[in-house]
Amino acid sequence: MNPNNFSKNLLVFLLGFLSLGALYGGIVLIISPNGSIFGMPLELLNNSPFKDYLIPGIILLATFGIFPVFVMYGLLKKPDNKFLKRFNLLSDYHFAWTFAVYTGIAQIIWINIQTLIINAVDIIHTIYAGLGILIVCIALLPQTRKHYKI
């Protein structure tokens, strides 16, 4: 198997895993902003700017559920998009690759802020922080970068 394709496919898979989890979590939090479906008391939000889980659910759904789907499409098809290129800080690489790195970093930040707000760390936080780290690491592999170099 071509190592370039393996790292690319692994990156797409990891983004897909992140997306599925965030789509599920975001939709559940939007449907049940009081946290009852997940058994999350509203008291967890006492140190946050939110009164319920609606806004965090919308952020989760959009940022980590829907956005990675577009990134995955970009990684697989490498479309040319002048508008999205404007947000690519690393113009030597295809914008989808850069957005994959952005997504991994955003995931790490999201989990860190979440654990700071609730003042606790659960196994799910460790898994999703690790997923963010893994997304960044796989994206930064030389064979992955080579595949998306312009």
Buried (B, 14 or more C-beta within 10 A) or exposed (E): EEEBEBBBBBBBEBBBBBBEBBBEBBBBBBEBBEBEEEEBEBEBBEEBEBEBBBBBBBBBBEBBBBBBBBBBEBBEEBEEEEEBEEEBEBEEBBBBBBBBBBBBBBBBEBBBEBBEBBEEBEEEBEEBBEBBBBBBEBBBBEBBBEBBEE
